[in-house]
Amino acid sequence: MTRRATKIVATLGPASSDPALLEQMIRAGVNVVRLNFSHGKAQDHIDRARLVRDAAQRAGREVAIMADLQGPKIRVGKFAEGKVMLETGQKFILDATRTEPGDASAVGLDYKELPRDVKAGDVLLLNDGLITMKVEAVKGEAVHAVVTMGGELSNNKGINKKGGGLTAPALTAKDMEDIKTAMSFQADYVAVSFPQNATDMEMARQLCNVAAAQYNHKPHLIAKIERAEAIPKLEEILRASDSIMVARGDLAIEVGNAAVPALQKRMIRMAHEMDKTVITATHMMESMINNPMPTRAEVSDVANAVLDGSDAVMTSAETAAGKFPLETVVEMASICVAAEGAEDVALDADFSGKTFDRIDQSIAMGALFTAYHLGAKAIVALTESGSTALWMSRHRIHIPIYALTSKVATQRKMALYRNVTPLLMDTSADRDTALAQAEKHLKERGIVQSGDVYAITCGEPMGSPGGTNMLKICKVS
């Protein structure tokens, strides 16, 4: 299989829950499996996590598991007939007190705060923006609106406000319970939906760490950027997170479709500068829900996400509920490889004017720079925490990075890092033995052979996180 730097996050669902199919998908290139907590009960997720771990073991790979929290349900209630047809120009009421099923004139709300969040003149976007309404008045708990773009509205469809401004908290009571479930199977990543600021992420981290303490586990946190309010707070959200997801669906509804591509580039650039990872998501291969091949536009979209510097590209319904989950992964992997072949490496420019105040970070950068100029075959990082590999992965280089760790949890987290192949190795406490073991490991896997040059970093004394203080250039005998 051709080496690929960009990682693939695939959403698990009914279409991909067959053990043999999931194993094939992992072999075809899935690095992270996303469990969507918007669907299913706690036990379903526990069962699916076991399914993922078993399939990964059979495939001989370690994959990360991402638990994606549902977040606030900003939705309409249910309709008596399951759906209604709204005509442009008609009046419609969104009523927080309504308990009976909705009809063509009004519907109840799952989100009871809506009347306090909107005022006359605001534009509401329903069902992913396919239906728009303008608020005419708020009377008590009822929002009176006129439909400006009609269409079919069915049960529990989402509501967004143009320009943002809905106050729903990022973490609901359900999310707090779901965090406990996710920690029971030690999810490697927890994705937080609709965070508005750093506080939302800090609270999620605290809840995760408390729930995971009994398992001696600490997940990494992903902030899903999908609210207009999150954009001005991007830097503080990034500081409080390990990763961000460019969640283009809800974000596009709030800020407008046209603004999203530039925002995507800005978010990816900012994440790289702050040593965070970034996932580009939503509608990447949407047509493959029903078709065995992607459209040209989708191919271009995935390729651009790669060229922008995404650590990973993500599938949603394509692999969760589509007809071609395996084909989607195969296509996505081949697009990533082709796009990476066209990338420019500007490593020297990356380092000009940069200073590093940490020894381990300086060693990581030195390894990249030296390996690049020597034309090394590989860069190897012996790492406990994965930090060295993360720093190396922030820079575009066409030399593969192999991260050797003795910790399975670190290996799984690194499954998301761009251009990093994480391998499990029982690193000896003795430096020379560890270095010899590392070379043997690489030779057995066919990564290096006699005469090849590679760079290796490690720490002395061995085994202490954050202790990388040595760079060695080796030639395979």
C-alpha positions in Angstrom: 0.0 0.0 0.0 1.3 3.5 -0.9 2.4 5.5 2.1 -0.1 8.2 3.0 0.5 11.2 5.4 -3.0 12.5 5.7 -5.2 10.4 8.1 -8.8 9.3 7.6 -11.5 9.5 10.2 -14.5 7.3 9.4 -17.8 7.5 11.2 -19.1 4.1 12.3 -22.8 3.3 11.7 -25.2 0.6 10.6 -23.5 0.5 7.1 -20.1 -0.2 8.6 -20.8 -2.3 11.7 -20.2 -5.7 10.1 -16.9 -6.9 11.7 -15.4 -8.2 8.4 -16.3 -4.9 6.6 -14.8 -2.8 9.4 -11.6 -4.8 9.3 -11.4 -4.2 5.5 -12.0 -0.5 6.0 -9.1 -0.3 8.6 -6.9 -2.2 6.1 -7.9 0.2 3.4 -6.8 3.2 5.4 -9.1 4.2 8.3 -6.9 5.6 11.1 -9.6 7.0 13.5 -13.1 5.6 14.0 -15.7 8.2 15.0 -18.6 7.1 17.3 -21.5 9.5 16.9 -23.2 10.0 20.3 -26.1 11.7 18.6 -27.4 8.2 17.8 -27.7 5.1 19.9 -27.7 4.2 23.6 -24.7 3.9 25.9 -24.4 0.1 25.4 -24.4 0.5 21.6 -21.3 2.6 21.9 -19.6 0.2 24.3 -20.3 -2.6 21.9 -19.1 -0.6 18.9 -15.8 0.3 20.7 -15.2 -3.4 21.3 -16.0 -4.0 17.6 -13.4 -1.4 16.6 -10.7 -2.7 18.9 -11.3 -6.3 17.7 -11.3 -5.3 14.0 -8.1 -3.3 14.4 -6.4 -6.2 16.1 -7.3 -8.6 13.3 -6.0 -6.0 10.8 -2.8 -5.7 12.7 -3.2 -1.9 13.1 -4.0 0.4 16.1 -6.7 3.0 15.4 -7.9 5.8 17.6 -11.5 6.0 18.8 -13.2 9.4 18.7 -16.3 9.9 20.9 -18.3 12.7 19.3 -20.7 14.3 21.8 -24.1 15.4 20.6 -24.1 18.8 22.2 -27.3 20.9 22.6 -30.3 19.9 20.6 -31.3 23.1 18.9 -34.3 21.5 17.1 -38.0 21.8 16.4 -40.3 19.2 17.9 -42.3 16.6 16.1 -45.2 16.9 13.6 -48.5 15.0 13.7 -47.8 13.7 10.2 -44.0 13.5 10.6 -43.5 16.5 8.3 -45.1 19.5 6.8 -44.7 21.5 3.6 -44.0 25.2 4.2 -44.8 27.7 1.5 -42.8 30.8 0.9 -44.7 33.8 2.4 -46.7 31.8 4.9 -46.7 32.5 8.7 -45.3 30.0 11.1 -44.9 29.8 14.9 -42.1 28.1 16.8 -43.7 27.7 20.3 -41.7 26.6 23.3 -44.8 25.8 25.3 -46.5 23.6 22.7 -46.8 20.0 23.8 -49.1 18.6 21.0 -47.5 17.6 17.7 -47.0 20.3 15.1 -48.9 21.2 11.9 -48.5 23.6 9.0 -49.1 26.6 11.3 -46.9 25.9 14.3 -44.5 23.4 16.0 -43.1 22.9 19.5 -39.4 23.3 20.3 -36.8 20.9 21.8 -34.8 24.0 22.4 -36.8 26.0 24.9 -34.5 29.0 25.0 -35.2 30.1 21.4 -37.7 32.9 22.3 -35.0 34.6 24.5 -32.3 34.2 21.9 -34.1 35.9 18.9 -35.8 39.2 18.2 -37.8 40.7 15.3 -35.7 40.9 12.1 -33.5 37.8 12.9 -33.2 35.1 10.2 -33.6 31.5 11.2 -32.3 28.6 9.1 -33.9 25.2 9.5 -33.0 21.8 8.2 -29.4 22.7 7.4 -30.4 26.0 5.9 -32.8 24.6 3.3 -35.7 26.5 4.9 -35.4 30.1 6.0 -37.7 32.2 8.2 -37.7 35.8 9.3 -38.7 36.6 12.9 -41.6 39.1 12.9 -42.3 39.1 16.7 -41.6 37.2 19.9 -44.7 36.9 22.0 -44.0 35.3 25.3 -42.7 31.8 24.6 -43.7 31.9 20.9 -41.6 33.0 18.0 -43.8 34.3 15.2 -42.1 34.2 11.8 -42.7 34.4 8.1 -41.3 31.7 5.7 -38.8 33.4 3.3 -37.8 30.1 1.6 -40.1 27.2 1.9 -39.7 23.5 1.7 -40.4 20.3 3.6 -39.8 20.4 7.4 -39.8 17.1 9.3 -39.5 16.0 12.9 -36.6 17.3 15.0 -34.8 19.2 12.3 -32.1 21.6 13.4 -32.4 25.4 13.9 -29.6 27.9 13.3 -29.6 31.6 13.6 -27.9 33.5 10.8 -24.8 35.1 12.2 -25.0 33.0 15.4 -26.2 34.0 18.8 -28.0 30.9 20.2 -27.0 30.6 23.9 -27.3 26.8 24.3 -24.4 25.5 26.5 -21.9 23.3 24.8 -22.2 20.5 27.3 -25.6 19.1 28.2 -26.6 16.6 30.9 -26.6 13.9 28.2 -23.1 14.8 27.2 -21.9 14.5 30.8 -23.3 11.0 30.9 -21.8 10.2 27.5 -18.4 11.3 28.7 -18.6 8.6 31.4 -19.6 6.0 28.8 -16.7 7.1 26.5 -14.2 6.9 29.3 -15.4 3.4 30.3 -13.9 2.1 27.0 -11.0 4.7 27.1 -11.9 6.7 24.0 -8.7 8.3 22.7 -10.4 11.5 21.6 -13.5 13.3 22.7 -15.1 15.8 20.3 -17.1 18.7 21.9 -19.9 20.0 19.8 -20.7 23.7 19.5 -18.1 25.1 22.0 -18.3 28.9 22.1 -15.1 29.7 24.1 -12.2 28.1 26.1 -14.3 27.6 29.2 -16.5 25.1 27.3 -13.4 23.1 26.5 -11.9 23.4 29.9 -15.1 22.1 31.5 -15.2 19.2 29.1 -11.5 18.3 29.9 -12.2 18.4 33.6 -15.2 16.1 33.2 -13.2 13.7 31.0 -10.2 13.6 33.4 -12.5 12.9 36.4 -14.4 10.1 34.5 -11.1 8.6 33.1 -9.1 8.8 36.3 -10.1 5.3 37.5 -8.8 3.9 34.2 -5.5 5.9 34.4 -6.4 7.5 31.1 -6.4 11.0 29.7 -8.2 11.6 26.3 -7.3 14.3 23.9 -10.0 16.9 23.3 -11.3 18.1 19.9 -13.2 21.4 19.6 -15.7 21.2 16.7 -15.8 24.7 15.2 -19.4 25.0 14.1 -20.7 28.3 15.6 -20.2 31.8 14.4 -19.3 32.8 18.0 -16.4 30.4 18.0 -14.6 32.2 15.2 -13.5 35.4 17.1 -12.5 33.0 20.1 -10.5 30.6 17.9 -7.2 31.2 19.5 -8.4 30.7 23.1 -10.4 27.6 22.0 -7.3 26.2 20.4 -5.2 26.8 23.5 -7.8 24.8 25.6 -8.0 21.9 23.1 -5.6 19.3 21.6 -7.3 19.5 18.2 -10.0 21.2 16.2 -12.5 20.0 13.7 -13.5 22.3 10.8 -17.2 21.2 11.0 -18.4 22.9 7.8 -22.1 21.9 8.0 -23.4 24.0 10.9 -20.6 26.6 10.4 -21.7 27.3 6.8 -25.3 27.7 7.9 -24.3 30.4 10.5 -21.6 32.3 8.5 -22.8 31.6 4.9 -21.3 29.0 2.5 -19.0 31.5 0.8 -17.1 32.4 4.0 -16.2 28.8 4.8 -13.3 28.0 2.5 -11.2 30.9 3.7 -12.1 30.1 7.3 -11.0 26.5 6.7 -7.6 27.7 5.5 -7.3 30.1 8.5 -8.2 27.5 11.1 -5.7 24.9 9.6 -2.9 27.5 9.6 -3.6 28.6 13.1 -3.8 25.0 14.4 -0.4 24.3 12.9 1.1 27.4 14.4 -0.1 26.4 17.8 1.0 22.8 17.5 -2.5 21.4 17.4 -4.0 18.8 15.0 -6.9 19.6 12.7 -9.6 17.5 11.0 -11.6 18.8 8.0 -15.1 17.3 8.0 -18.7 17.4 6.6 -19.9 16.6 3.1 -16.4 15.6 1.9 -17.6 12.6 -0.2 -21.4 13.1 0.3 -22.4 11.8 -3.1 -20.8 8.4 -2.2 -23.7 7.8 0.1 -25.5 6.5 -3.0 -22.8 6.4 -5.7 -19.7 4.2 -6.0 -17.6 7.1 -7.2 -17.1 10.7 -5.9 -17.9 13.8 -8.0 -15.0 15.8 -9.4 -15.8 18.6 -7.0 -15.6 16.2 -4.0 -12.2 15.0 -5.2 -11.0 18.6 -5.4 -12.4 19.4 -2.0 -10.6 16.5 -0.3 -7.4 17.3 -2.2 -7.6 21.0 -1.1 -8.1 20.0 2.5 -4.9 17.9 2.2 -3.0 20.8 0.5 -4.2 23.2 3.2 -2.4 20.9 5.7 -5.3 19.0 7.4 -4.1 16.2 9.6 -7.2 14.2 8.7 -10.2 14.2 6.5 -13.4 12.8 7.7 -16.4 10.9 6.5 -19.9 11.1 8.1 -23.0 9.5 6.6 -20.8 8.1 3.7 -19.4 5.4 5.9 -22.1 5.4 8.7 -25.2 4.9 6.5 -24.1 4.9 2.8 -24.1 2.1 0.3 -20.3 2.2 -0.3 -18.4 2.6 3.0 -15.3 0.7 1.9 -15.2 2.3 -1.5 -15.4 5.7 0.1 -12.3 5.0 2.2 -10.4 3.6 -0.8 -11.2 6.7 -2.9 -10.4 9.1 -0.1 -7.0 7.4 0.5 -6.0 7.6 -3.1 -7.0 11.3 -3.4 -4.9 12.1 -0.3 -1.8 10.3 -1.8 -2.2 12.1 -5.1 -2.5 15.5 -3.4 0.5 14.9 -1.2 2.6 14.2 -4.2 1.9 17.7 -5.4 2.8 19.4 -2.1 5.7 21.9 -1.8 8.1 21.5 1.1 9.2 24.8 2.5 11.0 23.6 5.6 13.8 26.2 5.6 11.2 29.0 5.4 9.3 27.4 8.3 12.3 27.7 10.6 13.6 31.1 9.6 13.2 33.6 12.4 11.8 30.9 14.7 13.2 30.3 18.2 12.5 27.2 20.4 12.8 27.6 24.1 12.3 23.9 24.9 15.1 21.4 24.4 12.8 18.6 23.3 11.2 20.9 20.7 14.6 22.0 19.4 15.7 18.4 19.0 12.5 17.6 17.1 13.1 20.6 14.7 16.8 19.7 14.4 15.8 16.1 13.4 13.5 17.4 10.6 16.0 19.9 9.3 18.9 17.5 9.3 17.0 14.6 7.8 15.6 16.8 5.1 19.1 18.1 4.0 20.7 14.7 4.3 17.9 13.0 2.3 17.3 10.6 5.1 15.0 7.6 4.5 13.1 8.0 7.8 12.9 10.0 11.0 12.4 8.0 14.1 11.2 9.4 17.5 11.3 7.3 20.6 8.5 9.0 22.6 6.5 8.4 25.8 3.9 11.2 25.4 4.0 11.6 21.6 4.9 15.3 21.8 8.1 15.0 19.7 6.2 13.3 16.9 3.4 16.0 17.1 5.9 18.8 16.7 7.6 17.1 13.8 4.2 16.5 12.1 3.4 20.2 12.1 5.9 20.8 9.3 5.5 19.5 5.8 8.2 17.1 4.9 8.2 14.1 2.5 10.2 11.9 4.8 8.1 9.5 6.9 8.1 9.9 10.6 8.0 6.7 12.7 7.0 7.2 16.4 8.0 4.3 18.6 6.4 4.2 22.0 5.9 1.6 24.8 2.4 3.0 25.6 -0.6 1.8 23.6 -2.6 4.9 24.6 0.1 7.2 23.1 0.3 5.0 19.9 -3.5 5.4 19.4 -3.5 9.2 19.9 -0.7 9.5 17.3 -2.9 7.7 14.8 -4.3 11.2 14.0 -1.0 13.0 13.5 -0.1 13.8 9.9 2.8 11.9 8.4 3.4 9.9 11.6 3.3 6.1 11.7 3.0 5.1 15.4 4.5 1.7 16.3 4.5 -0.1 19.6 7.9 -1.0 20.9 9.0 -2.0 24.4 11.8 0.6 24.6 14.5 -0.6 26.9 15.7 1.6 29.7 19.3 1.4 28.3 19.8 3.9 25.5 22.1 1.8 23.3 19.9 -1.2 23.6 16.8 0.9 22.7 18.5 2.4 19.7 19.5 -1.1 18.5 16.0 -2.4 19.0 14.6 0.6 17.1 16.8 -0.1 14.1 15.9 -3.8 14.2 12.2 -2.9 14.3 12.6 -0.7 11.2 14.5 -3.3 9.3 12.0 -6.1 10.1 9.2 -3.8 8.7 11.2 -3.1 5.5 11.3 0.7 6.4 15.1 0.9 6.2 17.7 -1.4 4.6 21.5 -1.7 4.5 23.1 1.7 3.5 20.0 3.8 4.4 20.5 6.9 6.6 17.9 7.8 9.2 17.6 10.3 12.1 16.5 9.1 15.5 15.6 11.2 18.6 15.3 10.0 22.2 15.7 11.1 25.8 18.2 10.3 28.5 17.3 9.0 31.0 15.0 6.8 28.9 11.3 6.7 29.6 10.6 10.1 31.1 7.9 12.1 29.2 9.1 15.4 27.7 12.7 14.3 28.1 13.8 14.2 24.4 17.4 15.6 24.4 19.3 13.6 21.9 19.5 13.4 18.1 21.5 10.8 16.3 22.1 10.3 12.6 22.5 6.6 11.8 23.5 4.6 8.7 22.1 1.1 8.5 24.9 -1.5 8.4 
